[in-house]
Amino acid sequence: MGKIERLTGDLASAIGRERVKTDSDITDRHAVGGLAPSVVAFPKDIKQVKEIVNLAVRDGVSIVPWGSGTKQCMGDLPSRVELVISTEKMNHMLDVDVANLTITVESGVKFRDIQARLATQEDRCYLPLDELGKETDDIICSERTRSGCFLPLDPPFGDKATIGGIIAANSSGPRKLLYGLPRDMVLGVRFVTPKGEIVGAGGKTVKNVSGYDVSKLMIGSFGTLGIICEMTLRLLPLPERMETMILGFASLSEAARFADALLRTKLIPAAVEIMNAGAVDAVCAKAGISAKGATCNVAVAMEGFDEAVGRMKKEMAAMGERFGATARAELDEGGHNPFWLSFGNLRVMDKEKSNDILSVRLSYPISEWEKIYAICDETLASEGLKHTMVCHAGSGVTAIDIMPDGKDRHDLLIQIIASLREGCEAKGGQLTVECAPSQARKSITTFGRPGAVSVIMERLKKAIDPSGIMNPGRFFSLTQQ
């Protein structure tokens, strides 16, 4: 009997045969980079996760944690995919404490369901409720607190992603400019280590750690250091007013002058996004908004007290005129929420047009954003490549989706990545390939040149996962067993 057959039988005995699947239709749905697992397990709680990990450690079987799969294209391809542990059945909200602005949930809870659970009496929610579907209705029908709180994150794929996947991938969106990153929202976690131990860190209070905060170590670990099973998160009161202004400019330089001036004012926007015409057109079309993209556009989210948002609108409109805006669209809350949900789903919309898109993310010093944007736009335009591009002006991140045109562009894409990476690294940044056609993926380096951080990551990986069974090979050259 082989190790997989033995593991499958023991898993069925430990957690129930109905929670262990080997059918090809299920294993194929949980494939990573074309590598399908032999077994997919669906534990119901953290204790069952511990049992599964202990059995996998015994047999030396590699583990890939899985939420909803929205981030599985990110990172290097794993060197082995033998067992997938899905958190799909771990979907309970364990404690909703709106009085103390905290919520404790299992990792398989959908992000959208958390936001819907916290909606107000008038159904005001941080995501558009009419976009969420029946799955959410079942959760919020009788248990809603009518609290008017929200979890201050706006990750990509916000209507599909699980909260565990968001935390494990350190996934954030444009409104991190105001609210911060996942690490700022996580108060505590419980996870299962690669040695099959349950570990808890942090708690329900803000000042709950003396010494190293192990919970922060799990954020962005991408399942390489353990499986996050439960977490306690910080909530905030829902903003009184939420609106968006989209200003169109004839050139990047004009848009940059406006954005930089805005970020130097005393105004506090929730997001400042530079978008090319293709990105604006795609997002607005999906959100049912009639705005049309100019050559370069600045989308500004405004969230807060009614008077503060009113002041921001007035001052930004005047600034737009002063800096030469050629168009302006104003979205109230009914347009604001769908716009930013569609913004987070931009890659999904691009992938609907073609599965062969190439998605890259560039991180760099904030002061270099205009130069990086110009390098990317000029490089792609010179090759006639259709693309969407968005730049988080206040945080130094640019995301690009390059759409194929039906021609064999394999060699060109390799050259484009090398050119963009060289330009970004020259400015002190880094380019990461997040999604690529299967043919090109084998020839592309995901992270570029390893830096000092990779040495630290490798030491952590070897200390916490000495057998190298958790998502092996995901980061740089870490533990390729």
Order of alpha helices (4+ residues) and beta strands (2+ residues): alpha-beta-alpha-beta-alpha-beta-beta-beta-beta-alpha-alpha-beta-alpha-alpha-alpha-beta-beta-alpha-beta-beta-beta-alpha-beta-alpha-beta-alpha-beta-alpha-alpha-beta-alpha-beta-beta-alpha-beta-alpha-alpha
